[in-house]
C-alpha cells in the first residue's frame, strides 16, 4: 500500500495557528475595532495581568503584560517561520 503524504499540510496548519495567535496580539495592541476586540487596548490587558499575577509585587503589572506580549509575538513569528519544525 502506498503512503500518501502532503508536505503542505503542516505549513498551512502553522500559518493558520500563527494567524489566530497574532490576531490576539493585535487586539491587545489596539489594531482591531472595538466591536471585534476582547481587550481593546493594552491598559485593559495590563489590568487583567495584574489580576492573574497578584502573587507578584504590585509594581510589575505593566512589565509583565509587555513581557508576555513580546514573548508571545516572538513565538508566533517563529511559528510562521517554521523554526524547529
C-alpha positions in Angstrom: 0.0 0.0 0.0 1.3 3.5 -0.9 1.6 6.1 1.8 0.2 9.4 0.7 1.9 12.5 2.2 1.0 16.1 2.0 4.0 18.3 2.6 1.9 21.5 2.6 -0.5 20.5 5.4 2.0 21.3 8.2 2.7 24.7 6.5 -0.9 25.7 6.3 -1.6 24.4 9.8 1.3 26.6 11.2 0.2 29.6 9.2 -3.5 29.3 10.4 -2.4 28.8 14.0 0.0 31.7 13.9 -2.6 34.0 12.3 -5.1 33.3 15.0 -2.5 33.9 17.7 -1.2 37.0 16.1 -4.7 38.3 15.9 -4.9 38.1 19.7 -1.7 40.2 20.0 -3.1 42.7 17.5 -6.2 43.0 19.7 -4.1 43.7 22.7 -2.2 46.4 20.9 -5.5 48.0 19.7 -5.4 47.1 16.0 -8.9 45.6 15.9 -12.1 47.7 16.0 -13.8 47.9 19.4 -16.8 45.8 18.2 -14.4 42.9 17.3 -12.0 43.1 20.1 -11.7 41.4 23.5 -9.0 43.5 25.2 -9.3 46.6 23.0 -6.1 48.2 24.4 -3.0 47.4 26.4 -4.4 49.1 29.6 -7.2 46.5 29.9 -4.8 43.7 29.3 -2.4 45.1 31.9 -5.3 45.2 34.4 -6.1 41.6 33.7 -2.4 40.7 34.0 -2.4 42.4 37.4 -5.4 40.2 38.5 -3.8 36.9 37.4 -0.3 37.7 38.7 -1.4 39.1 42.1 1.3 37.0 43.8 4.0 39.1 42.2 5.0 42.6 43.6 2.4 45.3 42.7 4.8 47.4 40.6 5.3 44.7 38.0 2.0 44.6 36.2 3.0 46.7 33.2 6.3 44.9 32.8 4.6 41.5 33.0 2.0 42.5 30.4 4.6 43.8 27.9 6.9 40.8 28.5 4.1 38.4 27.9 3.1 40.3 24.7 6.7 40.4 23.5 7.3 36.7 24.2 4.1 35.6 22.6 4.7 37.7 19.5 8.2 36.3 19.1 7.0 32.7 19.5 4.2 33.4 17.0 6.6 34.7 14.4 8.9 31.7 15.0 5.8 29.5 14.3 5.2 31.3 11.0 8.9 30.9 10.0 8.8 27.2 10.9 11.6 27.3 13.4 12.5 23.8 14.6 9.6 22.2 12.7 
